[in-house]
Structures are given as C-alpha cells and as structure tokens.
Amino acid sequence: MNVTALQSGELLHGGPPHWLQRSLGLIKPGDPMITRRAELVVLVGWVPLVALAVAQSFILRNQMAKSFFSDFAVYARSLVAAPLFIIAEADCIPRLGRVARHFLAAGLVTEPDRARFDEAIASTRRLLGSGLAELIVAILAYGLVAFLLITVPPDELPSWYWLKSDYQVFSLAGWWNALVSVPLFILLFFGWLWRVFLWARFLWLMTRLDLRLIPGHPDHAGGLMFLGNSLRASWLVCFALGVIVAGQVANRIMFHGESLATFKHIAIGLVVFVLVLFVGALTLFIGKLRVTKRRGDFVYGALASEVGRQFEHDCLNRERGANEEAPNKQDFSLHSNIYSVVANVYGMKDFPFGLRSLGLLIAVTLLPFVPVALIVMPINVIIKDFAKMLSL
C-alpha cells in the first residue's frame, strides 16, 4: 500500500501525461509545478499558433490566416481549457484525497476490511502511474486527430487551417494545430478521463466493503454525505468542458448565423455528460444507503416505540400522589433527542450528495455560455428589458 500517498492526499496525483512531464523535468517529487506547467501549455499550444498566424497574415499576405483571430473555438481550447486542465489538479486532487482519507478518519472501514481498503489505494496508484495507460492515451490522442482530419470535410475546418482556398495544403498554423496543439489538449483531457475512471473504480471498491454506516447520522446519508465534496473538486474541469463547447457554439452563431436556441440540445448533452462523468460514481452507494435505511427503520423504529411507551407510562398515564414530582424538563429533553435521531433515519436519502451541490455543478458547467448569450443579446438590451419588467 502507498500509505504516504493516502496521507498526503495524493491518491490521484499523476496520470497521463505524468511520465512525459516528469521526464521533461516539469514535475518534481513534492512539487507539481502547476503554474509553470500551465504556462508551458499555453506557450506550446497557443503562442506558436498566434505567431504563425501573424506571419502568414502579414508576411506571406495570406488573407485566410486572419480568420484565426476571430476563431472562438481555438481560443477556448488552447488558451483557456488546456491550462485549466493543469490548474484543476491543484484543487481536485487534494480534495479527492481528503475524501478518500475520510473513510478511515470517520471510522467507516472496519478492521477486517482494512487490508482491502489499503489494496484499493495501492491498486489505484499502480493504475494511475501505468506506463501502458500513458502510451494508450497518447495513441488515442493522435488517432482521434487523424480520424477527425479524415472524416471532417475540409470546408468545415476553419479557413486558417489552409494555405489556399482550394483546401489542398495545410498552413503552418494548421499543421502546428493538428500535430501539437490539438493532441496536447486531447492528451490532457484523456488524462482527466483516466483519473475520473480510477476515482469511480475506487468508490466502487468502497461499496464492496462492509462500511460502518449509521442510520441515524445527522447528514441523512449514513455518514457518507462527505462524498458530495468530490463534486466541488470537479468544478474547474467542468468549467473547462463548458468553455470548449461554448467556443464552438460561438463560432456557429457568429459566422454561420445560427441562433442560440438551436444549440440547447448540445447544452443539455453537455450537462448529461458531466453528470454521468462526475455524479455517476456516487450513485454506486444507493444500494448501501437503502439497505442501511431499511435496517434503521426497524431498529430505530422499535427504539422509538419503546421510548414512546415508556414516556407515556412514566409521564402521561401515571397518577401522581401529593408528594410525587411532575415530569421534569430533562425527561422531555431525553425523549426529544431520541426522537430526533429516529427522525434522521426516516429522513435518510438515497444519494450521498445534496441538490445544492448538483445545481452548482450544472451552473459551473453552463457558466461559459453566458458570454455567448451576450453575443446574441447585448447586456444593454438585457438591462432595458429587465427595467421594463420592473416598471410593469
């Protein structure tokens, strides 16, 4: 078991393209160098495109290259989303590490299951650092680029991809984008998919343990509501995905005259994808939570009945003599506290997260569409319409 990884919150530290970055000296033990790597992603994936587009536009007098500067999609992909995939590591990885540690800190793992928990940690670390996984991700990245170049009609690619209007020869910026910028972006994205898969696998392994869940826990999830913190950990990744899609939508609206309403199915599809990707793993605990609630309904229900009968006998139905004291506040408080615990059981949820966490995740994903909406409806128009509504 990699105990150090668990204690330091680095359960998911690494993953594609970790080996490549470590080989290049971009990652050092104990120092992920987030800022430097994010800057390098921009310097490699974005800056050369700008330099080549400028050179083609003003030195080679290539008018088609000027379309680069109004391509929202390439800005979204290489200038915003790609470095965000790096920056997200600083927030996501420690948060997920704390969630993993809490299984032990909260006493949810029984002593007989401790070895299986340790093996879940160790196997996750082994798979995350797999050289084969990095190789497969790299092959998939370039394979996807090749597939897109073969299947996408040339006239549907941005015009700055091409040296001439006959769509026969790539421009220098087009070649750099196809061979460096897009594969780099896809590599980072697939790296996150691998992390998310391993996180889901880790949670699945947790559902196989005999977790010490408490039906009367005040979080109404048997003590598992802390798992909802993993949704907060995915905010930056979800925002980056939203930026990518919003960039494509902005291009279609600006240069093809399409309306924003025609893309509502894309926005819905994005939300569904994000929910499956980051919320799907948490639904693995539905079975355990339902079993815990059923057990609690009987055990705590019987306790509530017994306490109620005792309360009625001692405090309500008994005839008190002249020297016998009336029930004191402590009696009522004790029974009230017990009933509060039993109410927690009856209020148990099927999911270890709240609607607020779910709503925030969706809001962060759709936030990049706000600037796109402002393209269609400028802010001054929105303010005027809002003022008219207030005046009615």
LUMRO-201094 format. One record per residue (C-alpha): x, y, z; residue in one letter. Coordinates in steps of 0.02 Angstrom, whole numbers. Layout:
N
+--------+--------+--------+----+
:     c1 :     c2 :     c3 : aa :
+--------+--------+--------+----+
:      X :      Y :      Z :  A :
...
+--------+--------+--------+----+
***
This chain:
392
+--------+--------+--------+----+
:     c1 :     c2 :     c3 : aa :
+--------+--------+--------+----+
:      0 :      0 :      0 :  M :
:     58 :    175 :    -37 :  N :
:     21 :    245 :    136 :  V :
:    117 :    406 :    101 :  T :
:      6 :    443 :    -49 :  A :
:   -150 :    422 :     57 :  L :
:    -85 :    528 :    200 :  Q :
:    -31 :    670 :     85 :  S :
:   -194 :    674 :    -10 :  G :
:   -112 :    618 :   -172 :  E :
:   -221 :    468 :   -212 :  L :
:   -244 :    532 :   -390 :  L :
:    -84 :    630 :   -409 :  H :
:    -10 :    584 :   -578 :  G :
:    -91 :    504 :   -728 :  G :
:    -65 :    539 :   -913 :  P :
:     41 :    629 :   -964 :  P :
:    131 :    620 :   -795 :  H :
:    276 :    514 :   -859 :  W :
:    310 :    633 :  -1003 :  L :
:    304 :    785 :   -891 :  Q :
:    417 :    703 :   -762 :  R :
:    541 :    653 :   -898 :  S :
:    548 :    834 :   -955 :  L :
:    579 :    894 :   -778 :  G :
:    409 :    980 :   -768 :  L :
:    359 :    883 :   -613 :  I :
:    471 :    855 :   -463 :  K :
:    440 :    750 :   -307 :  P :
:    330 :    852 :   -191 :  G :
:    314 :    994 :   -316 :  D :
:    185 :    975 :   -456 :  P :
:    238 :   1146 :   -526 :  M :
:     60 :   1187 :   -577 :  I :
:     90 :   1367 :   -631 :  T :
:    243 :   1326 :   -736 :  R :
:    156 :   1183 :   -824 :  R :
:      0 :   1287 :   -859 :  A :
:    109 :   1423 :   -934 :  E :
:    203 :   1296 :  -1038 :  L :
:     40 :   1226 :  -1108 :  V :
:     -3 :   1400 :  -1170 :  V :
:    173 :   1429 :  -1237 :  L :
:    172 :   1266 :  -1333 :  V :
:    -10 :   1252 :  -1384 :  G :
:    -63 :   1433 :  -1408 :  W :
:     81 :   1554 :  -1436 :  V :
:    152 :   1466 :  -1591 :  P :
:    -20 :   1471 :  -1671 :  L :
:    -28 :   1659 :  -1644 :  V :
:    149 :   1685 :  -1711 :  A :
:    118 :   1578 :  -1865 :  L :
:    -50 :   1660 :  -1900 :  A :
:     31 :   1832 :  -1888 :  V :
:    173 :   1779 :  -2002 :  A :
:     54 :   1707 :  -2130 :  Q :
:    -61 :   1858 :  -2124 :  S :
:     65 :   2000 :  -2134 :  F :
:    223 :   1923 :  -2205 :  I :
:    152 :   1796 :  -2328 :  L :
:     -2 :   1905 :  -2361 :  R :
:   -115 :   1755 :  -2332 :  N :
:   -288 :   1827 :  -2305 :  Q :
:   -360 :   1661 :  -2247 :  M :
:   -246 :   1660 :  -2094 :  A :
:   -332 :   1815 :  -2025 :  K :
:   -484 :   1709 :  -1980 :  S :
:   -379 :   1635 :  -1840 :  F :
:   -400 :   1792 :  -1735 :  F :
:   -590 :   1777 :  -1734 :  S :
:   -596 :   1589 :  -1703 :  D :
:   -678 :   1573 :  -1531 :  F :
:   -654 :   1384 :  -1528 :  A :
:   -464 :   1390 :  -1537 :  V :
:   -459 :   1523 :  -1400 :  Y :
:   -572 :   1416 :  -1291 :  A :
:   -474 :   1256 :  -1321 :  R :
:   -291 :   1308 :  -1317 :  S :
:   -292 :   1470 :  -1217 :  L :
:   -421 :   1431 :  -1083 :  V :
:   -468 :   1246 :  -1068 :  A :
:   -296 :   1167 :  -1090 :  A :
:   -211 :   1265 :   -949 :  P :
:   -368 :   1243 :   -842 :  L :
:   -344 :   1054 :   -852 :  F :
:   -174 :   1082 :   -770 :  I :
:   -234 :   1210 :   -642 :  I :
:   -378 :   1095 :   -592 :  A :
:   -252 :    972 :   -520 :  E :
:   -213 :   1095 :   -379 :  A :
:   -394 :   1092 :   -319 :  D :
:   -463 :    924 :   -373 :  C :
:   -325 :    803 :   -320 :  I :
:   -308 :    863 :   -138 :  P :
:   -498 :    867 :   -117 :  R :
:   -520 :    689 :   -180 :  L :
:   -375 :    636 :    -70 :  G :
:   -463 :    708 :     83 :  R :
:   -623 :    617 :     35 :  V :
:   -527 :    452 :     22 :  A :
:   -443 :    479 :    191 :  R :
:   -609 :    516 :    274 :  H :
:   -665 :    336 :    253 :  F :
:   -533 :    297 :    385 :  L :
:   -547 :    456 :    487 :  A :
:   -736 :    434 :    508 :  A :
:   -715 :    252 :    561 :  G :
:   -816 :    187 :    414 :  L :
:   -690 :     50 :    373 :  V :
:   -697 :    -98 :    491 :  T :
:   -537 :   -181 :    548 :  E :
:   -569 :   -342 :    448 :  P :
:   -587 :   -234 :    290 :  D :
:   -432 :   -127 :    321 :  R :
:   -323 :   -236 :    209 :  A :
:   -448 :   -222 :     66 :  R :
:   -454 :    -33 :     88 :  F :
:   -264 :    -24 :     81 :  D :
:   -263 :   -130 :    -76 :  E :
:   -391 :    -14 :   -157 :  A :
:   -273 :    131 :   -125 :  I :
:   -120 :     36 :   -189 :  A :
:   -205 :    -29 :   -347 :  S :
:   -271 :    145 :   -388 :  T :
:    -95 :    215 :   -375 :  R :
:    -24 :     74 :   -483 :  R :
:   -152 :    100 :   -621 :  L :
:   -132 :    288 :   -615 :  L :
:     55 :    275 :   -644 :  G :
:     41 :    141 :   -777 :  S :
:    158 :    169 :   -924 :  G :
:     41 :     68 :  -1033 :  L :
:   -102 :    188 :   -992 :  A :
:      6 :    337 :  -1044 :  E :
:     52 :    252 :  -1207 :  L :
:   -129 :    209 :  -1246 :  I :
:   -186 :    387 :  -1208 :  V :
:    -52 :    459 :  -1323 :  A :
:   -101 :    339 :  -1464 :  I :
:   -285 :    383 :  -1440 :  L :
:   -247 :    569 :  -1444 :  A :
:   -158 :    562 :  -1612 :  Y :
:   -278 :    429 :  -1676 :  G :
:   -425 :    544 :  -1639 :  L :
:   -341 :    689 :  -1729 :  V :
:   -308 :    579 :  -1881 :  A :
:   -488 :    517 :  -1879 :  F :
:   -556 :    695 :  -1874 :  L :
:   -442 :    751 :  -2016 :  L :
:   -502 :    606 :  -2122 :  I :
:   -687 :    616 :  -2085 :  T :
:   -719 :    804 :  -2067 :  V :
:   -745 :    888 :  -2237 :  P :
:   -605 :   1013 :  -2274 :  P :
:   -726 :   1158 :  -2298 :  D :
:   -793 :   1133 :  -2121 :  E :
:   -623 :   1165 :  -2044 :  L :
:   -581 :   1347 :  -2005 :  P :
:   -505 :   1434 :  -2156 :  S :
:   -344 :   1474 :  -2064 :  W :
:   -303 :   1288 :  -2070 :  Y :
:   -270 :   1304 :  -2256 :  W :
:   -136 :   1389 :  -2358 :  L :
:   -252 :   1419 :  -2505 :  K :
:   -438 :   1417 :  -2538 :  S :
:   -427 :   1251 :  -2631 :  D :
:   -412 :   1157 :  -2464 :  Y :
:   -265 :   1055 :  -2527 :  Q :
:   -119 :   1109 :  -2416 :  V :
:   -117 :   1146 :  -2230 :  F :
:    -48 :   1313 :  -2174 :  S :
:     94 :   1317 :  -2048 :  L :
:    -30 :   1361 :  -1911 :  A :
:   -142 :   1219 :  -1971 :  G :
:      0 :   1093 :  -1960 :  W :
:     51 :   1153 :  -1786 :  W :
:   -129 :   1142 :  -1727 :  N :
:   -150 :    966 :  -1797 :  A :
:     17 :    897 :  -1737 :  L :
:     43 :    988 :  -1572 :  V :
:    -98 :   1096 :  -1504 :  S :
:   -247 :    980 :  -1526 :  V :
:   -155 :    819 :  -1474 :  P :
:    -89 :    910 :  -1319 :  L :
:   -264 :    965 :  -1273 :  F :
:   -336 :    791 :  -1303 :  I :
:   -195 :    712 :  -1202 :  L :
:   -237 :    822 :  -1053 :  L :
:   -422 :    786 :  -1072 :  F :
:   -396 :    598 :  -1083 :  F :
:   -284 :    609 :   -931 :  G :
:   -431 :    677 :   -834 :  W :
:   -545 :    542 :   -902 :  L :
:   -422 :    413 :   -835 :  W :
:   -420 :    496 :   -664 :  R :
:   -610 :    503 :   -659 :  V :
:   -620 :    319 :   -707 :  F :
:   -499 :    270 :   -569 :  L :
:   -594 :    376 :   -443 :  W :
:   -755 :    287 :   -493 :  A :
:   -666 :    120 :   -476 :  R :
:   -603 :    169 :   -302 :  F :
:   -780 :    215 :   -247 :  L :
:   -845 :     51 :   -318 :  W :
:   -716 :    -41 :   -215 :  L :
:   -777 :     55 :    -62 :  M :
:   -954 :     -8 :    -94 :  T :
:   -886 :   -186 :    -85 :  R :
:   -829 :   -157 :     94 :  L :
:   -938 :   -184 :    247 :  D :
:   -942 :      1 :    287 :  L :
:   -994 :     51 :    462 :  R :
:  -1140 :    162 :    413 :  L :
:  -1251 :    243 :    544 :  I :
:  -1437 :    256 :    501 :  P :
:  -1465 :    398 :    624 :  G :
:  -1319 :    504 :    563 :  H :
:  -1369 :    689 :    553 :  P :
:  -1307 :    704 :    373 :  D :
:  -1456 :    594 :    321 :  H :
:  -1338 :    486 :    219 :  A :
:  -1275 :    362 :    348 :  G :
:  -1114 :    464 :    366 :  G :
:  -1074 :    466 :    179 :  L :
:  -1126 :    646 :    138 :  M :
:   -942 :    694 :    136 :  F :
:   -934 :    609 :    -35 :  L :
:  -1026 :    759 :   -105 :  G :
:   -864 :    858 :    -85 :  N :
:   -799 :    764 :   -237 :  S :
:   -921 :    864 :   -344 :  L :
:   -841 :   1026 :   -286 :  R :
:   -673 :    953 :   -337 :  A :
:   -731 :    938 :   -518 :  S :
:   -785 :   1119 :   -543 :  W :
:   -634 :   1178 :   -642 :  L :
:   -638 :   1026 :   -756 :  V :
:   -825 :   1052 :   -787 :  C :
:   -796 :   1236 :   -822 :  F :
:   -660 :   1191 :   -947 :  A :
:   -777 :   1071 :  -1036 :  L :
:   -909 :   1208 :  -1043 :  G :
:   -781 :   1329 :  -1116 :  V :
:   -738 :   1207 :  -1256 :  I :
:   -919 :   1181 :  -1308 :  V :
:   -963 :   1366 :  -1288 :  A :
:   -819 :   1413 :  -1404 :  G :
:   -887 :   1301 :  -1540 :  Q :
:  -1062 :   1370 :  -1517 :  V :
:   -998 :   1549 :  -1525 :  A :
:   -917 :   1512 :  -1694 :  N :
:  -1079 :   1441 :  -1764 :  R :
:  -1178 :   1591 :  -1705 :  I :
:  -1055 :   1724 :  -1764 :  M :
:  -1002 :   1652 :  -1932 :  F :
:  -1148 :   1542 :  -1984 :  H :
:  -1293 :   1646 :  -1921 :  G :
:  -1367 :   1509 :  -1814 :  E :
:  -1473 :   1551 :  -1662 :  S :
:  -1427 :   1508 :  -1484 :  L :
:  -1589 :   1410 :  -1463 :  A :
:  -1532 :   1282 :  -1592 :  T :
:  -1393 :   1228 :  -1476 :  F :
:  -1499 :   1190 :  -1323 :  K :
:  -1484 :   1003 :  -1358 :  H :
:  -1294 :   1023 :  -1356 :  I :
:  -1302 :   1111 :  -1187 :  A :
:  -1415 :    975 :  -1120 :  I :
:  -1299 :    841 :  -1188 :  G :
:  -1151 :    926 :  -1104 :  L :
:  -1242 :    929 :   -936 :  V :
:  -1288 :    746 :   -953 :  V :
:  -1108 :    702 :   -996 :  F :
:  -1043 :    797 :   -843 :  V :
:  -1171 :    716 :   -728 :  L :
:  -1128 :    541 :   -790 :  V :
:   -943 :    578 :   -776 :  L :
:   -937 :    655 :   -602 :  F :
:  -1100 :    609 :   -517 :  V :
:  -1121 :    434 :   -586 :  G :
:   -992 :    358 :   -469 :  A :
:  -1083 :    424 :   -316 :  L :
:  -1241 :    331 :   -365 :  T :
:  -1147 :    169 :   -332 :  L :
:  -1188 :    195 :   -148 :  F :
:  -1377 :    194 :   -175 :  I :
:  -1389 :     10 :   -132 :  G :
:  -1291 :     26 :     30 :  K :
:  -1391 :    179 :     84 :  L :
:  -1557 :     91 :     52 :  R :
:  -1502 :    -63 :    149 :  V :
:  -1444 :     49 :    292 :  T :
:  -1610 :    142 :    293 :  K :
:  -1710 :    -20 :    296 :  R :
:  -1607 :    -83 :    441 :  R :
:  -1628 :     83 :    530 :  G :
:  -1816 :     86 :    501 :  D :
:  -1836 :    -74 :    601 :  F :
:  -1703 :    -49 :    735 :  V :
:  -1731 :    136 :    768 :  Y :
:  -1918 :    117 :    741 :  G :
:  -1925 :    -13 :    878 :  A :
:  -1823 :    101 :    991 :  L :
:  -1942 :    246 :    958 :  A :
:  -2091 :    137 :   1000 :  S :
:  -2012 :     77 :   1162 :  E :
:  -1962 :    253 :   1214 :  V :
:  -2136 :    316 :   1173 :  G :
:  -2221 :    183 :   1277 :  R :
:  -2102 :    215 :   1422 :  Q :
:  -2133 :    401 :   1409 :  F :
:  -2321 :    380 :   1412 :  E :
:  -2309 :    262 :   1560 :  H :
:  -2192 :    371 :   1663 :  D :
:  -2250 :    544 :   1617 :  C :
:  -2426 :    543 :   1547 :  L :
:  -2531 :    398 :   1610 :  N :
:  -2466 :    387 :   1788 :  R :
:  -2570 :    459 :   1929 :  E :
:  -2455 :    558 :   2041 :  R :
:  -2478 :    571 :   2226 :  G :
:  -2465 :    729 :   2326 :  A :
:  -2280 :    705 :   2359 :  N :
:  -2239 :    644 :   2183 :  E :
:  -2149 :    766 :   2069 :  E :
:  -2210 :    806 :   1893 :  A :
:  -2102 :    755 :   1746 :  P :
:  -1954 :    873 :   1733 :  N :
:  -1879 :    954 :   1579 :  K :
:  -1740 :    825 :   1572 :  Q :
:  -1866 :    687 :   1539 :  D :
:  -1941 :    781 :   1394 :  F :
:  -1768 :    829 :   1326 :  S :
:  -1707 :    648 :   1329 :  L :
:  -1856 :    584 :   1234 :  H :
:  -1850 :    729 :   1112 :  S :
:  -1666 :    693 :   1073 :  N :
:  -1702 :    510 :   1041 :  I :
:  -1845 :    553 :    926 :  Y :
:  -1731 :    675 :    832 :  S :
:  -1609 :    534 :    798 :  V :
:  -1751 :    421 :    740 :  V :
:  -1812 :    561 :    626 :  A :
:  -1640 :    563 :    546 :  N :
:  -1665 :    381 :    499 :  V :
:  -1834 :    412 :    419 :  Y :
:  -1759 :    561 :    327 :  G :
:  -1614 :    463 :    251 :  M :
:  -1578 :    499 :     67 :  K :
:  -1534 :    380 :    -73 :  D :
:  -1389 :    488 :   -131 :  F :
:  -1232 :    545 :    -37 :  P :
:  -1245 :    723 :   -104 :  F :
:  -1367 :    867 :    -97 :  G :
:  -1466 :    957 :   -232 :  L :
:  -1365 :   1114 :   -199 :  R :
:  -1203 :   1025 :   -246 :  S :
:  -1287 :    958 :   -402 :  L :
:  -1355 :   1128 :   -451 :  G :
:  -1187 :   1213 :   -427 :  L :
:  -1102 :   1082 :   -536 :  L :
:  -1227 :   1114 :   -676 :  I :
:  -1211 :   1303 :   -655 :  A :
:  -1021 :   1297 :   -668 :  V :
:  -1033 :   1190 :   -825 :  T :
:  -1153 :   1311 :   -910 :  L :
:  -1068 :   1471 :   -850 :  L :
:   -960 :   1488 :  -1009 :  P :
:  -1120 :   1502 :  -1110 :  F :
:  -1160 :   1670 :  -1029 :  V :
:  -1038 :   1768 :  -1141 :  P :
:  -1109 :   1675 :  -1291 :  V :
:  -1284 :   1729 :  -1242 :  A :
:  -1222 :   1909 :  -1227 :  L :
:  -1163 :   1898 :  -1408 :  I :
:  -1341 :   1864 :  -1462 :  V :
:  -1421 :   1983 :  -1337 :  M :
:  -1306 :   2127 :  -1282 :  P :
:  -1306 :   2175 :  -1098 :  I :
:  -1387 :   2344 :  -1132 :  N :
:  -1536 :   2256 :  -1211 :  V :
:  -1550 :   2139 :  -1062 :  I :
:  -1545 :   2287 :   -941 :  I :
:  -1679 :   2380 :  -1039 :  K :
:  -1793 :   2227 :  -1043 :  D :
:  -1764 :   2199 :   -858 :  F :
:  -1804 :   2382 :   -820 :  A :
:  -1967 :   2366 :   -919 :  K :
:  -2015 :   2213 :   -817 :  M :
:  -1986 :   2308 :   -654 :  L :
:  -2090 :   2455 :   -714 :  S :
:  -2242 :   2347 :   -751 :  L :
+--------+--------+--------+----+
***
